[in-house]
Structure formats: structure tokens, C-alpha cells
Amino acid sequence: MKGNGRRVLLGMSGGVDSSVAGALLLRDGWDVIGVTMKVWPQDCISRAEDKCCGPSAIADARGVAHKLGIPHYVVDEADNFEKIVIDYFASEYRMGRTPNPCVMCNEHLKFGNLRTKARALGADFIATGHYAIIDHFEDRAVLRKGRDAKKDQSYFLFSLRQDQLRHALAPLGGMEKPEIREIARGLGLKVADKVDSQEICFVPGNDYKAFLRGHLGEKQFHRGAIYDTQGNFIAEHEGIEMFTIGQRKGLPGGSPKPRYVVDIDPETNSVIVGDEEELVRAGFEVDRVNWIGGEPSGPVRASVKIRYAHPGTEALLEPLAGGKARVALDVPQRAVTPGQAAVFYDGDTVIGGGWIVRQPAPVPA
């Protein structure tokens, strides 16, 4: 999509992806303004060099903006990040669910609050370094998988509404990572070989349990008991916040077969464990569904990803009242996890998605 002198606000994380996105936008005739969100709260202990919420990210982004010859601003979103992302992250675990903070950050901050700031600067578009394709048509926008299958991030953008997608640009969608690094080297950007962060930006060492202990405090955990699927008591536990569906490590021993967490009941603070086959589900429901192209009038077939790293599986989707949908899987899947996003695809096009709701452990016959 050519800029023709139009202004775009580019979210700059200080990494190679958003940096090259800026260069591509300039090449295509956009008037680019770089913005980096300061999102770390004062008590955040995650300030490592590779964090997109850390102070070094601002310095790297500022250096890239200078090299590209574009203005650069820092916007303080720490309070909003705390309320919208970190508090959500903690509260989901407290309700026995496994959160996906990247989706919330994209929807409410990167393509939400920044949009307001973009308008104030005379920009009608937001651009990021996401690996996804956003096709713009006269009356709608279409979200598709990025060309680089290993890096595709369309899953994390499923909750964006039409009014957000129609004003969003993803310049890297048709490229692969090696190409992007090569462009950065050619431009002389010092971030060309910067290592990608593989962690949640505000969780040091990817140790979410330690983060929750520091953020909530031990007294806030919901202690209870561990049972098997027959209802037999196994042991006490220190909080449902410490468990997620499919977990094997950290469970009491004494069983001839490996045990896995198959259900978490937030009403009784119970953790239910069972055999691996008891993790398998043939279907589930989702709520807060976002149908990007409009809700279908009846059941539709799609490929469904039940987590980011999931390859996708064929299913029948049935829209329900109240923003919900029922997902009937052609092939039953392991560890369908409440709180995670289920994203629906028609080929490489994202047609929508929703949040997986709790499926109680099956009652033994």
C-alpha cells in the first residue's frame, strides 16, 4: 500500500522488525513518525537488554529513527499497561485460566491508545513490525497469515476490529526474517543482528510463577486441593495460579502413570489431574468472539489454532448468541486451555477468533 505522502505512526520496539518496517514505509512514500511506548511500571523488575518494555529499547529505537531521518517520540503508557495487560495477566491466573497478554496489548494499546495519539499527530494509520498481512479494500480490511510461517503473528491480531484493521499497516507480512535482517544490514542499522525476545516482555526469565508471587504476593493465591478425575484427594496445593492445563511438572508423585492437569475449578480452588488421554477434547466453546468479516449466518468450516504454536486443525464453527461460538473438532485435540485464544482461518485468512472457556474434566463412566 503506497503512502502518497500520508502520515503513519510507527510503533518502534527497538528491534530489527519495526526498524525495517520504518524503512519500507519510507520507501513506499509514507510520512513516518516513530513512537516507542514506555510501558514498564516503576516496580517492574523486567528491564533486561532484550525487553521491548525496557529502557534500552527506547535508546535503540531513537537511534534507528535518527538513522532513518524520522522524528521519534516516547509515550508513557505505563499506567495503562499495568491496568490493561499486567492486571489482566494476573487475574486470569487467579481465575484458573491461562492468559495471552500479547493479544490484549495489541488490541488495547498498540492499535488502541496509539490510534488516538496518531490522530493528534495528523496520522490516520498505525504501523508495526508484525509478521502478518493486512490487505486493504475499499470497504474492508482482510487479515492474513504472514509469508514466513515460522514467524507468522496473525494469531495475535485476531481481536482487531474492522475500524482498527482498516487503519493498520504491517509492512513485513510478505517477507521472511533473513530478508529483513539483510535489509537492516544494508541500511547500516545497529539492530540488524539483535536477538529476538522469546519471552513475555514483563516476565523475567519467562518465570510467570515468580512474577505472580512478586506482583500479587503469596497471601493472594487461591490455595486448595488436588484431586484425580474420580474425585480422590491427592494433596494440598499453594494456589491455582501455579497451574495450567496440560501441566505435568510440579505435581505430586505416587502414580504409576504420569499425571497431567486436566481441569482447574476456580469456584472450589480445585486442581484436577488425570492421565494424558483425559486431556483430549473433541470440542469446546469460546466467548467474546470477533468475526473480522462479519458473523456468519450459520455453521462454517475453518481451521482452528487453539494456541499460538498449534498447527491448526479442521473444525465446524457454530455461532451462538451473546458473542459465543461452539467449536466441533474433526480430530480431538490435547490440552484445550481456558483463557487462550482459538483463532479461525479460512486458508491463510483470519475470519475471527474467541477466548476458550472452561471445559470441566469429563466424568468417568
C-alpha positions in Angstrom: 0.0 0.0 0.0 1.6 3.3 -1.1 1.7 6.2 1.2 1.5 9.1 -1.3 2.7 11.4 1.4 0.2 10.3 4.0 1.3 10.2 7.6 1.7 7.0 9.6 2.6 6.4 13.2 5.1 3.5 13.5 5.3 1.6 16.8 9.1 1.1 17.4 10.2 -1.5 19.8 13.9 -1.1 19.3 14.1 -4.4 17.4 15.0 -5.2 13.8 11.5 -5.8 12.7 9.9 -2.4 13.5 13.1 -0.7 12.4 12.9 -2.3 8.9 9.2 -1.6 8.8 10.0 2.1 9.1 12.5 1.9 6.2 9.9 0.1 4.0 7.3 2.7 4.8 9.6 5.5 3.8 10.4 3.6 0.5 6.7 3.4 -0.2 6.1 7.1 0.2 4.8 7.4 3.8 5.5 10.3 6.1 6.7 8.3 9.1 6.7 9.2 12.8 8.3 6.8 15.2 6.8 6.2 18.6 8.0 3.9 21.4 5.7 3.1 24.3 7.2 3.3 27.8 5.2 0.5 29.4 7.3 -0.7 32.4 5.8 0.3 35.7 8.2 1.5 38.4 8.1 -1.7 40.3 8.7 -3.9 37.2 11.8 -6.0 37.6 12.0 -6.9 33.9 14.5 -4.4 32.5 16.9 -6.7 30.6 18.5 -5.6 27.4 16.2 -7.8 25.2 12.9 -6.5 26.6 10.7 -4.4 24.4 9.4 -2.7 27.6 12.9 -1.9 28.9 14.8 1.4 28.8 17.4 0.1 26.3 14.6 -0.4 23.7 13.9 3.3 23.7 17.6 4.1 23.1 17.7 1.6 20.2 14.5 2.9 18.7 15.7 6.5 19.0 19.0 5.6 17.2 17.2 3.8 14.4 14.8 6.8 13.9 17.8 9.1 13.7 19.4 6.9 11.1 16.2 6.8 9.1 15.7 10.5 9.4 12.3 10.4 11.0 11.0 12.0 14.2 10.8 9.9 17.3 8.6 10.2 20.4 8.2 8.3 23.6 4.7 7.9 25.0 4.2 6.9 28.6 1.7 4.0 28.7 2.9 2.5 32.0 -0.4 3.0 33.9 -2.5 1.7 31.0 -0.1 -1.3 30.6 -0.4 -2.1 34.2 -4.2 -2.0 34.2 -4.9 -3.5 30.8 -2.1 -6.1 30.4 -0.4 -6.9 33.7 -3.6 -6.9 35.9 -5.4 -8.9 33.2 -2.4 -11.4 33.2 -2.6 -11.9 37.0 -6.4 -12.0 37.2 -6.6 -14.7 34.5 -4.4 -17.0 36.5 -6.4 -16.2 39.6 -9.5 -17.5 37.8 -7.8 -20.7 36.7 -7.2 -19.5 33.1 -4.0 -19.2 31.1 -3.8 -15.6 29.7 -2.5 -14.3 26.4 -1.2 -10.8 27.2 0.1 -10.1 23.6 -3.4 -10.1 22.2 -4.6 -7.7 24.8 -1.6 -5.3 24.3 -2.2 -5.3 20.5 -5.9 -4.6 20.7 -6.0 -2.0 23.5 -2.6 -0.3 23.3 -0.7 -0.7 20.0 -3.9 -0.5 17.9 -6.0 1.2 20.5 -4.5 4.0 22.6 -1.8 4.7 20.0 -4.5 5.4 17.4 -5.7 8.4 19.5 -2.1 9.7 19.6 -1.8 9.1 15.9 -4.7 11.3 15.2 -3.3 14.0 17.4 -0.2 14.0 15.2 -2.2 14.0 12.0 -1.7 10.3 11.2 -4.6 8.1 10.1 -2.6 4.9 10.1 -0.7 2.8 12.7 2.1 0.5 11.5 4.0 -2.2 13.4 6.6 -4.9 12.7 4.2 -7.8 13.0 4.6 -10.7 10.6 1.1 -10.6 9.2 -0.6 -9.4 6.0 -3.3 -6.7 6.1 -5.0 -6.3 2.7 -6.9 -3.1 2.3 -10.1 -2.9 0.1 -12.5 -0.1 -0.4 -15.0 -1.3 2.2 -13.0 -3.6 4.4 -9.6 -4.9 5.5 -8.6 -8.6 5.5 -6.1 -10.1 7.9 -3.9 -13.0 6.6 -1.0 -15.1 7.7 2.4 -13.7 7.1 4.6 -15.3 4.5 7.1 -16.5 7.0 5.3 -19.5 8.5 7.7 -19.7 11.4 7.2 -16.1 12.4 3.5 -15.6 11.5 1.8 -13.4 14.1 -1.7 -13.2 12.7 -2.9 -15.2 15.7 -2.1 -12.3 18.0 -4.1 -9.8 15.9 -7.4 -11.8 15.7 -9.3 -9.4 18.1 -8.7 -6.3 16.0 -12.0 -4.9 14.7 -12.5 -3.6 11.2 -12.1 0.0 12.3 -8.7 -0.9 13.6 -7.5 -3.1 10.7 -8.6 -0.5 8.1 -6.1 1.9 9.7 -3.3 -0.6 10.3 -0.2 -1.4 8.2 2.1 -4.4 8.5 4.9 -3.8 6.0 6.8 -7.1 6.9 3.9 -9.5 6.1 5.2 -10.6 2.7 8.8 -11.1 3.9 10.9 -13.6 5.8 13.2 -13.0 8.6 16.5 -13.4 6.8 15.4 -10.8 4.2 14.6 -8.3 7.0 18.0 -8.7 8.6 19.7 -8.3 5.3 17.8 -5.0 4.7 18.8 -3.8 8.1 22.5 -4.6 7.4 22.3 -2.8 4.1 20.9 0.3 5.9 23.7 0.1 8.5 21.2 -0.3 11.4 23.0 -1.5 14.6 19.9 -3.6 15.5 20.3 -5.8 12.3 21.5 -8.8 14.3 19.7 -8.0 17.6 18.4 -11.2 19.1 14.6 -11.6 19.1 12.9 -11.8 22.5 11.2 -15.1 23.0 9.5 -14.2 26.3 6.6 -12.2 27.6 8.1 -8.8 27.9 7.3 -8.1 31.5 8.1 -11.6 32.9 11.8 -12.0 33.6 13.2 -15.4 32.7 9.7 -16.4 31.5 9.1 -17.5 35.1 5.4 -16.4 35.4 5.1 -18.1 38.8 7.9 -15.9 40.3 6.3 -12.9 38.6 2.9 -13.6 40.2 4.5 -14.0 43.6 6.0 -10.6 43.3 3.0 -8.9 41.7 0.3 -10.5 43.9 2.0 -11.7 47.0 1.7 -15.2 48.4 -1.4 -14.3 50.5 -3.4 -13.5 47.4 -3.1 -17.1 46.0 -6.1 -19.3 45.9 -5.0 -22.4 47.9 -6.9 -25.6 47.6 -6.6 -29.3 46.9 -5.6 -31.6 44.1 -7.9 -34.4 43.1 -7.9 -37.1 40.4 -10.8 -37.3 37.9 -12.5 -39.9 40.2 -12.7 -37.3 43.0 -10.0 -38.8 45.1 -8.0 -36.4 47.2 -4.3 -36.3 46.3 -2.6 -33.4 48.0 -3.0 -29.7 49.0 -1.7 -27.0 46.7 -0.4 -23.5 47.2 -2.6 -21.8 44.6 -4.5 -22.4 41.4 -2.3 -19.6 40.0 0.5 -22.1 39.9 -1.2 -24.5 37.4 -2.2 -24.6 33.8 -4.0 -27.2 31.7 -1.6 -29.8 30.4 1.0 -29.2 33.1 3.0 -32.2 34.3 5.8 -30.8 36.3 5.3 -29.9 39.9 2.5 -32.4 40.6 2.6 -34.9 43.5 4.1 -38.2 42.7 3.0 -41.7 43.7 1.1 -42.6 40.5 2.1 -45.5 38.2 1.4 -43.3 35.2 2.3 -39.6 34.5 -0.3 -37.2 35.7 -1.4 -34.0 34.0 -3.6 -31.1 35.0 -6.8 -31.7 33.1 -9.0 -29.1 34.8 -8.9 -26.2 37.2 -12.1 -25.3 39.1 -11.9 -21.6 40.3 -15.1 -22.0 42.3 -13.6 -24.6 44.7 -9.9 -23.8 44.0 -9.5 -27.4 43.0 -6.9 -28.8 40.6 -7.9 -31.9 38.8 -5.3 -34.3 37.4 -5.6 -37.3 35.2 -4.0 -39.4 32.5 -2.8 -37.9 29.3 -5.8 -39.2 27.3 -8.0 -37.2 29.7 -6.5 -34.0 28.3 -8.1 -34.7 24.9 -11.3 -32.7 23.9 -13.5 -33.1 20.8 -14.9 -29.7 21.1 -15.2 -26.5 23.2 -16.9 -23.1 23.4 -15.4 -19.7 23.0 -16.7 -16.3 24.1 -16.0 -12.6 23.2 -15.8 -13.8 19.5 -14.6 -11.3 17.0 -15.7 -12.1 13.4 -13.4 -9.9 11.3 -15.5 -10.0 8.2 -18.9 -10.2 9.9 -20.6 -13.0 11.8 -21.7 -15.9 9.5 -25.4 -16.7 9.3 -24.8 -20.4 10.2 -22.2 -23.0 10.8 -18.9 -22.7 8.8 -15.9 -24.8 8.4 -12.5 -23.5 9.3 -9.0 -24.4 10.5 -8.6 -23.6 14.2 -5.5 -22.8 16.2 -6.0 -23.4 19.9 -2.7 -21.7 20.8 0.0 -19.8 19.0 2.3 -22.7 18.4 -0.6 -25.0 17.4 -0.5 -26.1 13.7 -4.3 -25.7 13.3 -7.0 -28.4 12.9 -10.2 -28.6 10.9 -13.4 -27.9 12.7 -17.0 -26.8 12.4 -17.8 -23.5 13.9 -21.3 -22.7 15.1 -22.1 -19.1 16.1 -24.1 -18.7 19.3 -25.9 -15.9 20.9 -24.1 -13.5 23.2 -20.9 -13.3 21.2 -20.1 -17.0 21.7 -19.4 -19.9 19.3 -19.1 -23.7 19.5 -16.1 -25.4 18.0 -16.5 -29.1 17.0 -13.1 -30.5 16.1 -12.7 -33.1 13.3 -9.8 -34.6 15.3 -9.9 -34.3 19.1 -7.0 -32.1 20.5 -4.9 -32.2 23.6 -4.8 -29.5 26.2 -7.6 -27.1 25.1 -6.8 -24.4 27.6 -9.2 -21.9 29.1 -8.1 -18.3 28.6 -6.2 -19.0 25.4 -7.4 -17.7 22.1 -8.9 -20.0 19.5 -8.3 -18.3 16.1 -10.3 -19.3 13.0 -8.7 -19.5 9.5 -10.1 -19.9 6.0 -6.9 -20.9 4.2 -4.5 -18.2 5.2 -7.2 -15.6 6.0 -8.2 -14.9 9.6 -12.0 -15.0 9.8 -12.2 -14.5 13.5 -11.5 -15.9 16.9 -12.5 -16.0 20.6 -11.4 -16.9 24.1 -11.6 -20.5 25.2 -13.9 -21.1 28.1 -13.5 -23.8 30.8 -14.4 -27.3 29.8 -14.9 -29.3 33.1 -13.0 -32.6 33.2 -15.1 -35.5 31.9 -16.9 -37.5 34.5 -15.7 -41.1 34.4 -18.3 -43.7 33.2 
